[in-house]
Amino acid sequence: MQAEQCFFVGLQDVGEGNKITNKALIEALSNTANVHGLMVGQSTGEKDISHLTWVVLNWKMEVYSRPAACASIKAVTWGRSYKGLQAARDYEIRDMEGNIIAIATSNWVAVSPETGRPIKLSPEEIDCYGLESDRVNFPEFKFTRNAPDLPLISSAEFKVIKSMIDLNGHVHNASYLDLAEEVLPEGVDKLMFDDVEVCYRKEIKPGETVLLEYSSDGDTHCVIIKDRTDDSVHAVIIMQKPEV
């Protein structure tokens, strides 16, 4: 069983060249996943009834073309598999002519809204999504465990602002791309990276100041977001240089 949702590409969703940004695409993916949750009684608005809320652990997205402002797109998602605490879902984003403009995969964990602790998934909680285990966007791909060893280019500190906090009380998953942009050098911050992976390790809470470290070998670009107090990692963002 899949879910789909159409989105209008507004001015807030575009960047360099009037093209849709990676942040806007990931927002579309997140919202379509919530639509899927609504279909089975597990959306964010039903957490007091379902006693769970979904938190994303990993994104992997490849972009093939980028619509401009005032276009419309359709995001499609389906549950793929689950094991223990984690569930996997994949996505397609299409233009209104039906052409695939991006594909993605992700890992999620269900969290108790009462305790904040992960929930071991049961068949009753996950089989309602109608898993499609044979529909896999990246058959050989495995999410990155450790950041690549690349030359450090720049670093910066950033205090999290209130507008980055979501209803779960931590920095919204797509806002990590805003954090990454704060440390990217001029010119690099305007690139539309067509291959993006985000690995979330530890939530960022309101008022925290994080350390941003940018490293690159010219082809692969990586931003590590760290806890300034103990150097632990909040997230790793890996971006591949777009083909010219």
N, C-alpha and C positions, 0 to 999 in steps of 0.2 A: 504494500500500500504506500503510495507516495502522496506528498502534499505539494501544492504549487501556489505561488502568489505573484501577482504583477506589481511592479514598482515604477514610479515616474522618476526620471533622473532630473533632479532639481539643481539649481545653481550651487547649493551647498554640497553637492555630490561630485563636482568636477574639479579638476586641477589643471595642470599644464596642458595647453592645447585644447581646452574645453572638453576634456575626456574624463570619463568616470574614474574615480580613484579606487585604490584597493580597499580603503576604509569603507567606502560606500558599498562595494561589492560584498564585503564581509558582513556589513550590517544587513544586507538583503538575505544572506545565508542564515544569519542568526534569527531574523524575523520569520523566515520560512520554517525553520526548525520549530519555532514557537507555535506557528500555525498547525504544524503536525501534532504538537503536544495538545493543542486545543481540540483536535479531532478525537483524541483518546482520553481527554479529561486530565491532562498533565501540563497545561500551559502555566505560565507564571502567575496568571490571575486565579488559578485553582490550587495553589500550593497548600492552602489551609485545608483543602479537602483531600488532595492526593498525598499530602505530607511528604512531598519531595519537590525539589527544584533542580533543574539541569544546569550544570556548569561546564563550560568547554575547557578541555585540556590541551588540544592541539588543532591547528589548522594547517592544511596544505592546499594551495590554490594555484592553478595555472590559468593565465588570461590570454586569449587569442585575439580579441578585438575589443575596443572600448567605445561604447556609444557616447554621444555628446549630450549636453544639456537639452532638455525637452523631449528626449527619446523615452521609450518605455522598454522595460525588460521583464522577463518572467523567470523566477527562480523555482527550481524543482528539487525536492529532497526525498530521500528514502532511508529507512533504517537498514543497516547491512548486517551487523552481528553484535553480540555482547558476550562478555566473559567476566565473571567476578564483579568488579566495581565499575568496569568501563563498557561503554556502548559506542559503536562506530556508525556514522552515517555519511553518505555521499551526496553530492549536489551537481546539478547542471544549471547554468544561467544561459538563457536564450534571448535573442532579440525577437521582435514581433513578427519577423519572417520565419522564425523557427531555427535560425542558425545558432549553434552553440558558440557563445563568446567566452565562457569560462567553465572549468570544472573544479571540483574541490572534494576533499575528504576531511573528516574530523573525528576526534575522540571526545566523549563526554562522560561525566560522572554525575550520578544523582546524589543530591545532598539533602539531608534533613533540614527543613527550615527552623525546626525547634532547637536542634543541637549544633547544626553546622557541620556535622560529620557525614562522610560518604556512606551511602546505603548499598549493601550488596544486592544486586539486581535479581529479581525472581521472574519466572516465566509470566506471572500475572501482570507484572509491571512493564514488561518489554514485548511480549508476543503480540500485544494489541496493535503494535505498529506494522505488523505484517512484513517481517524482515525479508529482504531480497539479497540473499547471500551470494548469488551468482552475478550480481550487478556491481562491479568493482571498478572504480575509476583509475586507480593506480595499483595494479596487481602486485608489483615487485617492491613497492615503496614501503619503507619503515621510518617512523618518525625519529627525528634526531634526539639522541640522549645527551650528547655533549656538544658544546659550541665548537665550530671548526677552529683550528689553530691558524689564525691570520694576524698579520701585522696590525698593531693598535695604531689608529689614526688620530682619534680625538676622544675626549671624555667631557662630561658635563654633569652638574647636579640639577635636579628639577624638583620643585615642591608640587605635589599633586594638588590640583584645584578642584573645587566642589563639583564643577560641571562634568568631571570625568567619572563621578561615582554613580553606580547604577542601583537598582532596587535591591540588590543583594548586599549592598553596603561596602562594595569594593570597586576598584577601577574597572570600568566596562571593558569587555574583551577587545572591541575594535579600537578603543582609545589607546591601546598599547602602540598602535601605529603612529598616533600623535606623539607619544613619548619618543619613539624612534626618530621621528623627523627632527626633534629638538637637537639631536647630536650629529645628524648628517651634515657634512660640509656643504657650503653653497654650491649649487650645481647638481650635486648628488641628490639633494633633497627634492629636486624637481623631476627626477627620473620616475617613470612609471614601470616599476619592476613587474615583470610578467610571470615570475615564479617566486612565490612567497610561502614561507613556512613559519608558523608561530608556535612556540612551545611554552606553555604556562607552567611555572613551577610553584610559585607561592603568591597568594593574593596581595595586592597593594591596597592598603586601607586609607581612609581619609586623613589628610594632613601629613602623610609621610613624605619625606624627601628621598628620592632615589638617585642612584649613580648610574649614568648612562655611558656605555663604552662602545665606540664604533671601531670596527676593524674591517680590513678589506685587502684583497690581493689584486683588485682591479676588475675581477669578474664576479666573485662572490662577495657579498656585503653582509655584515653581521652586526647586529646591535644586541648587547647583553644589558639587561636591566637588573641592577643589583640593589640589595638593601644596604644603605650607606653605613649602617651601624655594625653589621657583622659580615658583610661581603657575600651573604647568601644570594642566590639567583632567584629573581622574580620571574623572568622570562628570557627566552632567546628568540630572536627574530632573524631569519636567514633569507636573503633576497638575492636573486640572480640578475645579473646585468641584462637588460633587454637587448635582443638582437637588432642591429642597425640595418 
